[in-house]
Amino acid sequence: MRKKIVAGNWKMNKTFDDAENLIVEIGTGLREMGIEGKEVVLCPPFLFTEMTVDLSQEHPFYVGVQDISEHEEGAYTGEISAQMVRSLETNFAIIGHSERRMHFNEDDEVVARKVDMAIKNSINPIFCCGEQLEARKDEKHFDVVRGQIEEGLFHLDKSELINVVIAYEPIWAIGTGETASPEQAQEMHAFIRNLISVKYNNELADSVTIVYGGSVKPDNAVEIFGKPDVDGGLIGGASLDAKGFLKIVAALPTDDNN
Ligand code: PEP
């Protein structure tokens, strides 16, 4: 059975107090609504990780970070290592987000090294992939995503890949209000599953969690999450508002109510 996951990527938003209030509001809401069969992951900015981990002791969510260093340790001013993140008992790390690829020049090789660092330190990578608008218009979107998956993930063995959450995030839909249609999301998720099946096997392809990201909101989540190969979402802007984020979590069907 595949894990159903909704993760919130707060990006570079919120001050400490605002973050604490938002986490408590989300955590309380999750407890009240009950989230059996789902996993919720909050990925605040690094500085708030410890506080978020503390609050996760009383609330039903996991904690993730938005990035980790490709390096193990040493003279890399400003970097945060996977080992440091793990030492705070953090379970997930977003890796290869399009904003990191775009603004910080992270290529597939760097992303693959970050994936390895995460796996080595027992952190589940939330591995982002997705095409630019031009690639979609030129009908190259499958090629782009195939390349990112092959370069970033296909050096892993089966027991490692099963711990990866793949996030398909078409870049043209991130923070733009433009969403991929549920059919476009389903088509790409099925494509990714097929890549895994050909490279590894059917069983693994069926077991890997693939979430969609790109302007998911309370009013489009039900339709997107209703597609058979969509196992949840990576939520940016809409994760900064507790009520909206809770509605998105509620929209995710579990295998019991699917
Ligand atoms: C994201 O940053 O991963 C994301 C999906 O952002 P948004 O939901 O704002 O499009």
Boltz pocket constraint, residues with backbone or C-beta under 6 A from the ligand:
constraints:
  - pocket:
      binder: B
      contacts: [[A, 9], [A, 169], [A, 173], [A, 174], [A, 175], [A, 176], [A, 177], [A, 213], [A, 214], [A, 215], [A, 216], [A, 234], [A, 235], [A, 236], [A, 237], [A, 238]]
      max_distance: 6.0
